[in-house]
Amino acid sequence: MGRRSSARSGARAFSTHTSLTNSDNRFGSRTTLIDTHHDSHGGIEMADNWPIPAGLSKEGKEAAEVIRALLVEKGLTDHGGGGQFYTPQQWRDREEEYGLGSQLIITHDGGDHAAAFNPDYGDYALMEELRLRLDRANIYPEQCTSWYTAIYSR
């Protein structure tokens, strides 16, 4: 389970929604606490600062939710300062080169979550689990560089 976020400061207003989910895994039933925060700009934040940005397509939002659920379930929410979700427009605004036609971009330059996206970490089973979950939503990941991945519709 990911750590709970510390108190937030600044001008943004948040409302907290905590939900409990149950999932089965090979070791039996597991309960996961998911702590999300809805900010005043329409985005969703989760423990360890994994905001789902407003302005995503339906597929982009679904992809972010699938990824977030896996990260929380596996205890991989510590982004190490190098992980974040981006809309394609935010990516264009950064003047990035690849992934502009995707539904969602996720950076994974370090942090616990990088192994779910970058084969250099050697956790092929985790990468395959994420791919299968995304596939059920009719979306797929494509690694653009060693530090970010774009999520596309099928």
Residue frames relative to the residue before (quaternion, step in Angstrom):
aa qw qx qy qz dx dy dz
M 1.0000 0.0000 0.0000 0.0000 0.00 0.00 0.00
G 0.4736 -0.6781 0.4908 0.2739 3.56 -0.96 0.86
R 0.5560 -0.5928 0.4574 0.3609 3.54 -1.20 0.46
R 0.5087 -0.6159 0.4995 0.3352 3.55 -1.20 0.50
S 0.5467 -0.6229 0.4554 0.3251 3.53 -1.11 0.69
S 0.4672 -0.6370 0.5269 0.3136 3.52 -1.17 0.54
A 0.7013 -0.4425 0.3236 0.4557 3.58 -1.23 0.18
R 0.3434 -0.7424 0.5450 0.1841 3.53 -1.04 0.80
S 0.1740 -0.7729 0.6008 0.1069 3.53 -1.11 0.71
G 0.5657 0.6071 -0.4372 0.3468 3.56 -1.26 0.08
A 0.6912 -0.5229 0.3399 0.3652 3.51 -1.36 0.01
R 0.5437 0.6332 -0.4128 0.3647 3.61 1.18 -0.19
A 0.2994 -0.7450 0.5724 0.1663 3.56 -1.01 0.87
F 0.1028 -0.8056 0.5829 0.0237 3.58 -0.95 0.88
S 0.1007 -0.7192 0.6754 0.1281 3.50 -1.28 0.49
T 0.3162 -0.7787 0.5204 0.1510 3.56 -0.87 0.95
H 0.0577 -0.7634 0.6433 0.0105 3.52 -1.05 0.90
T 0.0754 -0.7948 0.6017 0.0214 3.56 -0.68 1.06
S 0.0076 -0.7931 0.6090 -0.0098 3.54 -0.87 0.93
L 0.3204 -0.7226 0.5865 0.1766 3.50 -1.23 0.57
T 0.0555 -0.7950 0.6031 0.0332 3.57 -0.83 0.90
N 0.2309 -0.7425 0.6107 0.1501 3.53 -1.18 0.58
S 0.0472 0.7822 -0.6203 0.0342 3.54 -0.99 0.80
D 0.3729 -0.7004 0.5597 0.2388 3.51 -1.15 0.61
N 0.0087 0.7659 -0.6427 -0.0194 3.52 -1.10 0.67
R 0.7378 -0.4385 0.2589 0.4431 3.56 -1.20 0.07
F 0.6844 0.4578 -0.2911 0.4871 3.61 1.20 -0.27
G 0.6928 -0.4340 0.2739 0.5066 3.58 1.25 0.16
S 0.7489 -0.3850 0.2822 0.4597 3.53 -1.28 -0.22
R 0.0874 -0.7878 0.6095 0.0156 3.55 -1.08 0.77
T 0.1937 -0.7648 0.6043 0.1114 3.54 -1.00 0.81
T 0.0969 -0.7977 0.5951 0.0103 3.55 -0.89 0.99
L 0.2764 -0.7350 0.5965 0.1658 3.54 -0.97 0.88
I 0.0877 -0.7809 0.6179 0.0258 3.56 -0.75 1.08
D 0.1149 -0.7959 0.5942 0.0145 3.54 -0.64 1.17
T 0.0225 0.8080 -0.5872 0.0441 3.58 -0.49 1.16
H 0.1957 -0.7554 0.6166 0.1038 3.52 -1.24 0.55
H 0.2197 -0.7568 0.6011 0.1326 3.58 -0.84 0.95
D 0.2373 -0.7945 0.5419 0.1368 3.56 -0.61 1.08
S 0.6721 -0.5344 0.3491 0.3753 3.55 -1.29 0.33
H 0.6592 0.4986 -0.3116 0.4688 3.61 1.26 -0.16
G 0.6286 -0.5772 0.3259 0.4068 3.60 1.24 0.25
G 0.5589 0.5892 -0.4037 0.4212 3.60 1.22 -0.01
I 0.3376 -0.7076 0.5796 0.2224 3.55 -1.31 0.24
E 0.1330 -0.7756 0.6115 0.0831 3.57 -0.92 0.90
M 0.1606 -0.7732 0.6036 0.1098 3.56 -1.19 0.52
A 0.7352 -0.3725 0.3041 0.4777 3.53 -1.32 0.06
D 0.8311 0.1637 -0.1752 0.5017 3.54 -1.12 0.82
N 0.5877 -0.6577 0.3480 0.3177 3.57 1.06 0.88
W 0.3525 0.6848 -0.5529 0.3181 3.57 0.54 1.21
P 0.0044 -0.8331 0.5531 -0.0002 3.62 0.43 1.11
I 0.2906 -0.6850 0.6362 0.2038 3.53 -1.18 0.71
P 0.3466 -0.7884 0.4628 0.2100 3.60 -0.37 1.18
A 0.4995 -0.5961 0.5337 0.3320 3.54 -1.20 0.61
G 0.7177 0.4600 -0.3191 0.4140 3.57 -1.19 0.48
L 0.4869 0.6405 -0.4515 0.3859 3.59 1.24 0.16
S 0.5316 -0.5694 0.5090 0.3661 3.55 -1.26 0.40
K 0.6945 -0.4319 0.3525 0.4548 3.58 -1.29 0.14
E 0.6784 0.4886 -0.2847 0.4690 3.58 0.93 -0.93
G 0.6429 0.5256 -0.3223 0.4544 3.59 1.00 -0.77
K 0.6585 0.4931 -0.3057 0.4793 3.55 0.97 -0.85
E 0.6441 0.5155 -0.3234 0.4634 3.57 0.96 -0.84
A 0.6326 0.5270 -0.3266 0.4641 3.59 0.99 -0.82
A 0.6591 0.5013 -0.3111 0.4664 3.60 0.90 -0.91
E 0.6567 0.5083 -0.3136 0.4605 3.59 0.98 -0.79
V 0.6326 0.5156 -0.3263 0.4769 3.61 1.02 -0.79
I 0.6701 0.4918 -0.2953 0.4710 3.58 0.88 -0.95
R 0.6547 0.5171 -0.3114 0.4550 3.57 0.87 -0.95
A 0.6495 0.5193 -0.3206 0.4535 3.61 0.91 -0.88
L 0.6556 0.4980 -0.3148 0.4724 3.59 0.95 -0.83
L 0.6564 0.5163 -0.3171 0.4494 3.59 0.89 -0.89
V 0.6600 0.4908 -0.3068 0.4790 3.58 0.94 -0.86
E 0.6611 0.5268 -0.3050 0.4386 3.58 0.86 -0.98
K 0.7524 0.3881 -0.1995 0.4934 3.57 0.96 -0.89
G 0.4640 -0.6928 0.4429 0.3296 3.61 1.25 -0.02
L 0.4910 0.6764 -0.4044 0.3713 3.58 1.13 0.67
T 0.3534 0.7861 -0.4523 0.2292 3.59 1.08 0.60
D 0.5357 0.5970 -0.4332 0.4111 3.63 1.17 -0.15
H 0.2118 -0.8347 0.5007 0.0876 3.57 -0.23 1.29
G 0.3867 -0.7639 0.4571 0.2408 3.59 1.22 -0.07
G 0.6313 -0.5468 0.3264 0.4427 3.57 1.21 0.41
G 0.7311 0.4367 -0.2359 0.4682 3.59 1.22 -0.20
G 0.6675 0.4899 -0.3146 0.4641 3.59 1.16 0.32
Q 0.1917 0.7667 -0.5884 0.1708 3.53 -0.93 0.95
F 0.3935 -0.6623 0.5798 0.2653 3.54 -1.29 0.50
Y 0.0684 -0.7816 0.6192 0.0334 3.58 -1.12 0.73
T 0.4144 -0.6309 0.5828 0.3009 3.54 -1.22 0.52
P 0.6270 -0.5173 0.3949 0.4282 3.61 -1.17 0.33
Q 0.6360 0.5249 -0.3434 0.4495 3.62 1.02 -0.68
Q 0.6293 0.5166 -0.3346 0.4746 3.58 0.98 -0.79
W 0.6398 0.5276 -0.3139 0.4622 3.57 1.07 -0.79
R 0.6266 0.5181 -0.3217 0.4852 3.60 1.04 -0.79
D 0.6549 0.5291 -0.3069 0.4438 3.56 0.96 -0.93
R 0.6512 0.4847 -0.3044 0.4983 3.59 1.18 -0.54
E 0.3692 -0.7503 0.4559 0.3048 3.56 1.37 -0.20
E 0.2559 0.7550 -0.5475 0.2544 3.55 1.01 0.91
E 0.5038 -0.7077 0.4321 0.2423 3.55 -1.16 0.62
Y 0.8059 0.2602 -0.1094 0.5204 3.60 0.88 -0.92
G 0.7528 0.4091 -0.2925 0.4248 3.56 -1.23 0.52
L 0.4141 0.7557 -0.4398 0.2530 3.58 1.25 0.04
G 0.7064 0.4305 -0.2623 0.4968 3.61 1.18 -0.46
S 0.4793 0.6909 -0.4177 0.3441 3.57 1.27 0.21
Q 0.5569 -0.5859 0.4744 0.3485 3.54 -1.38 -0.03
L 0.7853 0.0100 0.0621 0.6160 3.58 1.21 -0.64
I 0.1333 -0.7467 0.6434 0.1034 3.55 -1.20 0.60
I 0.0640 -0.7734 0.6295 0.0381 3.56 -1.08 0.78
T 0.2746 -0.7401 0.5908 0.1666 3.55 -0.91 0.95
H 0.0320 -0.8074 0.5886 -0.0248 3.55 -1.08 0.77
D 0.2277 0.7768 -0.5392 0.2323 3.52 0.85 1.06
G 0.7987 -0.0587 -0.0127 0.5988 3.56 0.25 1.29
G 0.5991 0.5638 -0.4213 0.3817 3.56 -1.26 -0.04
D 0.6816 -0.5157 0.3514 0.3820 3.52 -1.31 0.42
H 0.6804 0.5432 -0.2826 0.4027 3.57 1.02 -0.81
A 0.4951 0.7026 -0.4214 0.2893 3.62 1.16 -0.46
A 0.6266 0.5684 -0.3390 0.4116 3.60 1.03 -0.72
A 0.6166 0.5489 -0.3509 0.4419 3.61 1.18 -0.41
F 0.7679 0.3648 -0.1635 0.5006 3.59 1.24 -0.41
N 0.7750 0.3309 -0.1557 0.5154 3.58 1.02 -0.78
P 0.3818 -0.7579 0.4789 0.2247 3.62 -0.52 1.13
D 0.5139 0.6469 -0.4249 0.3700 3.61 1.18 -0.29
Y 0.6329 0.5306 -0.3310 0.4565 3.61 1.21 -0.45
G 0.4428 -0.7608 0.3960 0.2613 3.58 1.29 -0.17
D 0.5621 0.5884 -0.4096 0.4124 3.63 1.17 0.16
Y 0.0826 -0.8551 0.5117 0.0079 3.53 0.52 1.27
A 0.6099 0.5525 -0.3530 0.4452 3.59 1.08 -0.66
L 0.6505 0.5011 -0.3111 0.4785 3.60 0.98 -0.80
M 0.6449 0.5132 -0.3218 0.4661 3.59 0.95 -0.83
E 0.6652 0.4940 -0.3020 0.4714 3.58 0.97 -0.84
E 0.6240 0.5305 -0.3438 0.4593 3.60 1.00 -0.74
L 0.6533 0.4918 -0.3154 0.4814 3.59 0.94 -0.82
R 0.6436 0.5302 -0.3248 0.4464 3.59 0.91 -0.89
L 0.6705 0.4989 -0.2977 0.4613 3.59 0.94 -0.88
R 0.6469 0.5109 -0.3198 0.4671 3.58 0.99 -0.77
L 0.6615 0.4859 -0.3011 0.4854 3.56 0.98 -0.82
D 0.6167 0.5660 -0.3366 0.4313 3.56 1.05 -0.79
R 0.6209 0.5430 -0.3353 0.4552 3.61 1.06 -0.73
A 0.6943 0.4181 -0.2606 0.5246 3.59 1.20 -0.50
N 0.4797 -0.7018 0.4043 0.3375 3.58 1.33 0.22
I 0.5812 0.5073 -0.3881 0.5042 3.54 1.08 0.87
Y 0.1152 -0.8074 0.5760 0.0548 3.59 -1.16 0.44
P 0.4293 -0.6929 0.5155 0.2643 3.59 -1.18 0.59
E 0.0432 -0.7592 0.6477 0.0482 3.54 -1.20 0.58
Q 0.3344 -0.7479 0.5379 0.1991 3.55 -0.56 1.16
C 0.2661 -0.7853 0.5447 0.1253 3.57 -0.72 1.09
T 0.7542 -0.0462 0.0513 0.6530 3.56 1.06 -0.85
S 0.6910 -0.4538 0.3336 0.4532 3.57 -1.22 -0.14
W 0.7593 0.3932 -0.2064 0.4756 3.61 1.20 -0.30
Y 0.8040 0.1263 -0.1514 0.5611 3.62 1.17 0.17
T 0.2064 -0.7576 0.6151 0.0716 3.50 -1.30 0.66
A 0.2517 -0.7417 0.6033 0.1504 3.55 -1.11 0.77
I 0.2627 -0.7477 0.5934 0.1408 3.56 -1.13 0.74
Y 0.1103 -0.8209 0.5603 -0.0043 3.56 -0.71 1.16
S 0.4847 -0.6116 0.5381 0.3185 3.54 -1.32 0.43
R 0.4646 -0.6483 0.5197 0.3063 3.58 -1.17 0.56
